[in-house]
Amino acid sequence: MLQEVLRKIPSVDRIINEAYVSPYIFSLGRERTVGVIRESLNKLKQEIISGNIDDINESMIMEHVIEALKSNTMVKTKKVINATGVILHTNLGRAVLSEGCIERLKDTMGGYCDLEFELSDGKRGTRYRNVERMLMEITGCEAAVVVNNNAAAVLLMLSTLAKGKEVVISRGELVEIGGSFRVPDVMMESGAILKEVGTTNKTRIEDYENAIIEDVTAMVLKVHTSNFKIIGFTEAPSLKELSRTARSNGIPLAVDLGSGLMYDLTSYGLPYEPTVEECLKNDADIVTFSGDKLLGGPQAGIILGKKIYIDKIKKNPLIRALRIDKLNLICLEETLKHYYSLDEAASNIPTLKMLISDINTLKERAEKVLTAIKDIKDLNIEIGEDFSEIGGGSMPGVLLKTIVLRITPSEMSVADLSKRLRLCNIPIICRTVNDTLIMDMRTISENDVEDIRRAFYSILGDDR
């Protein structure tokens, strides 16, 4: 019986000539396609031998091979549709770049650019000149510099200003960010010495004052806990208090703001979150934050504040190893140009647009998606309310009321439908709750509707 089933497995030569394989030969190349098919058939053979599969047919073989080929075409980084409702989805690339960023990249990166060249005098320039000027104008800071991410920004700042000396920080702010990177570890790598004060839930200004030692303490560091919240019996000094304490001892106050919100969005119904400008107005000497979180730009670490400190940071040899690349720098410039007014930022930055999208807009989008796929007979679909998350370690615990499509297939499991959507030419990433597929309209764009329609019709056998 076993040998009879094994004999049903076709040869690689036969499979390679099947019509459904042709698109993958074009995508992967013939040799790689042959290798993937061979590996797929060998795995199928092992499943039969191990007793996991009792029998096979042509349809099962085709499905097994196609899944292997699709998986291999996904090796390259590709566009996906985010239907999870998580706006800053770290696994899906965090902030979505604006159309302006894409156009600037097309316009500038097709050839050379004046990255470190002064056109006015024909001499070498600095790559940070444009973003520094823009950040100074937008936030009111004295100087600024950018590196490749916020962890690098904190590392560079500490290495420059606190190597071999103590940095006073509250125990409740010794956070761990994505990928198991911890503030204490970054401090250790910078050469700074951690001096934690207070307790997990309560740190008073006296704790900072008692920890500062002349010629031993380099700075006070405030880390905004943007990826978790401590509630209940808590206490923490204000930035003004921390600044007065730091300055009275002749040391700077640095604030790792993390997410980097530029404008107060409480007027749009969002909860309070400290902004960059607010930190500066409350006398922070240095502020660091990410470019690809609430700012809504590319991956970057932004350092701004008092010129006396930023100038020292610019001279640190580490800055060359941590510097921002030209692609992200151009996108950061394009993102910042919209931040001269809240209205312009809210109209042009996709992250902000998703944050402040109203329910009526989301309902209209849901109707468009529903109309596109409602004729598929094997789907039960309904529009409902749910909640989106901001994600990316930003505004922890904040849920945004949203509109979703709840989809239950009648001919396959929800897990199978979800997997097939992930393996589409343009993958669609959804969430599943109680055997229901959830598509959140907050993170789906108008341009995604046609791709969603094609994906569903392709999966359910009517590719039109």
C-alpha positions in Angstrom: 0.0 0.0 0.0 2.8 2.4 0.9 4.6 1.8 -2.3 1.5 2.3 -4.3 1.0 5.8 -2.7 4.7 6.7 -3.2 4.4 5.8 -6.9 1.7 8.5 -7.3 4.4 11.2 -6.7 5.2 12.5 -10.2 8.7 13.3 -11.4 10.2 16.8 -11.2 10.4 16.9 -15.0 6.7 16.4 -15.3 5.8 19.0 -12.6 8.2 21.6 -14.2 6.1 21.5 -17.4 2.8 22.1 -15.7 1.1 25.4 -16.6 0.7 26.5 -13.0 4.5 26.4 -12.6 5.3 28.8 -15.4 4.8 32.0 -13.4 7.3 30.8 -10.8 9.9 30.0 -13.4 9.7 33.6 -14.5 9.9 34.8 -10.9 12.5 32.4 -9.5 14.4 31.2 -12.5 14.3 27.6 -13.9 17.1 26.1 -11.8 15.7 27.4 -8.5 12.2 26.4 -9.4 13.4 22.8 -10.1 15.1 22.8 -6.7 12.0 24.0 -4.8 9.8 21.4 -6.6 12.3 18.6 -5.8 12.4 19.6 -2.1 8.6 19.8 -2.0 8.2 16.4 -3.5 10.8 14.9 -1.1 8.9 16.4 1.9 5.7 15.0 0.6 7.4 11.6 0.3 8.6 11.8 3.9 5.1 12.7 5.1 3.7 9.6 3.4 6.5 7.3 4.8 6.0 8.7 8.4 2.3 7.9 8.2 1.1 11.5 8.3 -0.5 11.2 4.8 -2.5 8.1 3.9 -3.1 8.9 0.2 -2.5 11.6 -2.4 -4.1 12.9 -5.6 -3.2 15.4 -8.3 -4.9 18.3 -6.5 -3.1 17.6 -3.3 0.3 17.4 -5.1 -0.4 20.7 -7.0 -1.4 22.5 -3.8 1.7 21.2 -2.0 4.0 22.3 -4.8 2.3 25.7 -5.2 2.6 26.5 -1.5 6.3 25.7 -1.6 6.8 27.9 -4.7 4.8 30.8 -3.2 6.8 30.6 0.0 10.1 30.9 -1.9 8.8 33.9 -3.9 8.3 35.6 -0.6 12.0 35.4 0.3 12.4 39.0 -1.0 11.0 41.8 1.0 7.6 42.7 -0.6 4.6 44.9 -0.2 1.9 43.6 2.1 -1.6 44.8 3.0 -1.9 45.5 6.7 -5.4 44.5 7.8 -4.5 44.0 11.5 -5.4 47.5 12.6 -2.0 47.9 14.3 -0.8 51.2 12.8 2.9 51.0 13.7 3.4 47.3 13.2 7.0 46.6 13.9 6.9 43.3 11.9 5.4 45.1 8.9 7.9 48.0 8.8 6.3 50.5 11.2 5.4 53.9 9.7 4.1 54.0 6.2 6.0 56.5 4.1 4.1 59.3 2.4 3.6 59.6 -1.3 5.9 62.5 -1.3 8.7 60.3 0.1 8.2 57.8 -2.7 8.3 60.6 -5.4 11.4 62.1 -3.9 13.2 58.8 -3.9 12.2 58.2 -7.6 13.3 61.7 -8.5 16.6 61.8 -6.5 17.9 58.2 -6.3 17.9 57.6 -10.1 21.3 59.2 -10.2 23.7 61.2 -8.0 22.6 63.7 -5.4 24.2 66.5 -3.4 24.3 64.4 -0.2 27.5 66.0 1.2 28.2 68.7 -1.4 27.6 72.4 -1.1 26.3 73.6 -4.5 26.9 77.3 -3.6 30.6 77.0 -3.2 31.4 73.6 -4.7 32.9 72.3 -1.5 32.2 69.3 0.8 29.2 69.8 3.0 27.4 67.8 5.7 24.6 65.4 5.1 22.7 66.7 8.2 22.4 70.3 7.1 18.9 70.2 5.7 17.2 68.1 8.4 19.0 70.1 11.1 17.7 73.3 9.8 14.2 71.9 9.5 14.2 70.5 13.0 15.4 73.8 14.4 12.6 75.6 12.7 9.9 73.1 13.6 10.8 72.5 17.3 12.8 75.6 18.3 15.9 73.5 19.2 19.3 75.0 19.0 20.9 72.1 17.0 20.2 68.6 15.8 21.7 65.5 14.3 20.3 62.3 13.0 21.5 58.7 13.0 20.1 55.3 11.9 17.7 54.6 14.8 16.8 55.7 18.3 18.9 53.1 20.0 21.9 54.4 18.1 20.9 58.0 19.1 20.9 57.1 22.8 24.1 55.1 22.5 25.8 58.0 20.7 24.6 60.6 23.2 25.7 58.5 26.2 29.1 57.6 24.6 29.8 61.3 24.0 28.5 62.9 27.2 28.7 60.2 29.9 31.4 57.6 29.1 33.1 56.5 32.3 30.6 58.5 34.4 27.3 57.9 36.1 23.9 58.5 34.5 21.0 58.9 37.0 17.8 57.2 35.9 14.6 56.1 37.6 14.3 52.3 38.2 10.8 52.4 36.7 12.3 53.7 33.4 14.8 50.9 32.7 12.7 49.7 29.8 13.2 46.9 27.3 12.4 47.8 23.7 11.7 45.5 20.7 14.1 42.7 20.0 15.2 42.4 23.7 17.3 45.6 23.6 17.4 47.1 27.1 18.3 50.6 28.3 20.8 49.2 30.8 22.5 47.2 28.0 22.7 50.3 25.7 24.2 52.3 28.6 26.8 49.6 29.3 27.8 49.5 25.7 28.2 53.3 25.6 30.6 53.2 28.6 28.2 55.0 30.9 27.6 53.8 34.4 24.0 53.2 35.4 22.9 54.8 38.6 19.3 53.8 39.2 17.2 55.6 41.8 13.8 55.3 43.3 11.5 52.3 43.0 9.5 50.7 40.1 6.4 52.8 40.8 7.7 55.8 42.8 10.7 58.0 42.2 10.9 61.5 43.9 13.1 64.5 43.0 15.0 63.9 46.2 16.1 60.5 44.9 17.8 62.2 42.0 19.3 65.0 44.1 20.8 62.5 46.6 22.3 60.4 43.7 24.2 63.2 42.0 27.9 63.4 42.9 30.2 66.2 41.6 32.6 65.0 39.0 31.0 61.5 39.1 27.6 62.1 37.6 27.5 63.0 33.9 23.7 63.5 33.4 20.2 62.9 34.4 18.3 60.6 31.9 14.5 60.6 31.6 13.2 57.7 29.6 9.6 58.0 28.5 7.9 54.7 29.0 6.2 54.7 25.6 5.7 50.9 25.5 4.1 50.3 28.9 2.3 52.0 31.7 2.5 51.9 35.4 -0.8 52.9 37.0 -2.1 53.2 40.6 0.3 54.1 43.4 2.9 56.0 41.4 4.9 59.2 41.5 7.5 60.9 39.3 9.0 64.4 39.2 8.2 66.7 36.3 10.6 67.6 33.6 10.9 71.1 35.1 11.9 69.7 38.5 14.5 67.4 36.8 15.9 70.2 34.8 16.3 72.5 37.8 18.1 69.7 39.7 20.4 68.9 36.8 21.3 72.5 36.1 21.9 73.3 39.7 24.5 70.6 39.6 26.0 71.7 36.2 24.9 68.6 34.3 22.4 68.1 31.4 19.0 66.6 31.4 18.4 64.2 28.5 15.0 62.8 27.6 14.7 59.7 25.5 11.2 60.4 24.2 11.1 57.2 22.1 8.0 57.6 19.8 8.6 61.3 18.9 5.2 62.9 18.7 5.4 66.4 17.3 1.9 67.7 17.9 -0.6 67.4 20.7 -3.4 65.2 19.2 -5.9 65.4 22.1 -8.2 67.6 20.0 -8.7 64.5 17.8 -9.8 62.4 20.8 -6.4 60.8 21.4 -4.9 60.7 24.9 -2.2 63.0 26.1 1.3 62.1 25.0 4.3 64.4 25.6 5.6 66.1 22.4 9.1 67.0 21.4 8.5 70.7 21.6 7.0 70.3 25.1 10.1 68.5 26.3 12.3 71.4 25.0 10.0 74.0 26.6 10.3 72.2 29.9 14.1 72.7 29.7 15.3 69.3 28.5 18.9 69.8 27.2 18.8 66.8 24.8 15.9 64.9 23.3 16.1 61.7 21.3 13.3 59.9 19.4 12.6 57.6 16.5 11.7 58.7 13.0 9.5 55.7 12.1 7.0 55.8 14.9 4.6 58.7 15.7 6.6 61.0 13.5 5.5 58.9 10.6 8.8 58.9 8.7 11.6 56.5 7.9 13.8 54.6 10.3 16.0 57.2 12.0 17.3 58.3 15.4 16.9 62.0 16.0 18.9 63.9 18.5 18.2 67.6 19.2 18.6 70.2 21.9 21.3 72.6 23.2 24.0 73.4 20.7 26.8 72.9 23.3 25.9 69.2 23.6 24.8 68.5 20.0 28.2 69.9 18.7 30.0 67.4 21.0 27.9 64.5 19.7 28.7 65.5 16.1 32.4 65.1 16.8 32.1 61.6 18.2 33.8 59.1 15.8 30.9 56.7 16.4 28.6 58.9 14.4 30.1 57.6 11.1 29.3 54.0 12.1 25.8 55.0 13.1 25.0 57.6 10.5 21.7 57.7 8.6 21.9 56.5 4.9 20.9 58.7 2.0 17.6 57.0 1.3 16.2 57.4 4.8 17.7 60.9 5.0 15.8 62.0 1.9 12.6 60.5 3.3 13.1 62.2 6.6 13.5 65.6 4.9 10.3 64.9 2.9 8.4 63.9 6.1 9.6 66.9 8.1 8.6 69.4 5.4 4.9 68.7 6.4 5.5 69.5 10.1 5.4 73.2 9.8 1.7 73.0 10.6 -0.5 70.3 12.2 -3.1 70.5 9.4 -0.5 69.8 6.7 1.0 67.0 8.7 -2.4 65.4 9.3 -3.2 65.6 5.6 0.1 64.2 4.3 1.6 61.8 6.9 -0.1 58.3 6.6 0.5 57.5 10.2 -1.2 60.6 11.5 -4.1 60.1 9.0 -4.6 56.6 10.3 -4.5 57.8 13.9 -7.1 60.5 13.4 -9.4 58.7 10.9 -13.0 59.1 11.9 -15.6 56.3 12.1 -17.6 57.5 9.0 -14.5 57.3 6.8 -13.8 53.8 8.0 -17.4 52.8 7.4 -17.2 54.0 3.8 -14.0 52.0 3.3 -15.6 48.9 4.8 -18.5 49.3 2.4 -16.1 49.4 -0.6 -14.3 46.3 0.5 -17.6 44.5 1.2 -18.9 45.4 -2.2 -15.7 44.1 -3.8 -16.0 40.6 -2.3 -19.7 40.2 -1.2 -20.6 38.0 -4.3 -18.2 35.2 -3.2 -20.6 32.5 -2.2 -18.4 30.7 0.3 -17.9 33.8 2.5 -20.1 35.1 5.3 -19.2 38.8 5.8 -20.5 41.5 8.2 -19.4 45.0 9.1 -18.9 45.6 12.8 -17.1 47.7 15.3 -13.8 46.9 17.1 -10.6 48.5 18.3 -7.3 49.3 16.6 -3.9 49.5 18.3 -1.2 52.1 17.7 1.7 49.7 18.1 5.4 50.2 17.7 5.8 50.8 21.5 3.7 53.9 21.3 0.8 55.0 23.5 0.5 51.7 25.4 -3.0 50.5 26.2 -4.6 53.0 23.9 -7.4 51.5 21.8 -9.0 53.4 18.9 -12.6 52.6 18.0 -12.6 51.2 14.4 -14.7 49.5 11.8 -13.9 45.9 10.7 -15.1 43.2 8.3 -15.8 39.9 10.1 -15.4 37.1 7.7 -16.1 33.4 8.1 -15.6 31.0 5.2 -17.9 28.1 4.8 -15.7 25.8 2.8 -12.4 26.1 4.7 -11.1 26.9 8.2 -10.4 30.5 9.2 -6.7 29.5 9.8 -6.5 28.1 6.2 -8.0 31.3 4.8 -5.7 33.5 6.8 -2.7 31.5 5.6 -3.8 31.6 2.0 -4.2 35.4 2.2 -0.6 35.6 3.6 0.6 33.6 0.6 -1.0 35.8 -2.0 1.0 37.7 -4.6 0.3 40.8 -2.4 0.0 39.2 1.0 -2.9 40.3 3.2 -2.2 40.2 7.0 -5.3 39.9 9.1 -6.1 39.0 12.7 -8.3 36.1 13.8 -10.6 36.1 16.8 -13.0 33.3 17.8 -12.8 31.5 14.5 -13.4 34.7 12.6 -11.1 36.6 10.2 -10.9 40.3 11.1 -10.0 42.9 8.5 -9.5 46.3 10.2 -10.2 49.3 7.9 -8.0 51.7 9.8 -4.8 50.3 8.3 -6.2 49.5 4.9 -5.9 52.2 2.2 -8.3 52.9 -0.7 -5.6 51.6 -3.1 -5.8 48.2 -1.4 -9.4 47.4 -2.2 -8.8 46.0 -5.7 -5.9 43.8 -4.5 -8.1 42.5 -1.7 -10.8 41.6 -4.3 -8.3 39.8 -6.5 -6.9 37.8 -3.6 -10.2 36.6 -2.3 -11.4 35.6 -5.8 -8.1 33.8 -6.5 -8.2 31.8 -3.3 -11.9 30.8 -3.7 -11.4 29.5 -7.3 -12.9 32.3 -9.3 -9.9 34.4 -10.4 -11.5 37.4 -12.1 
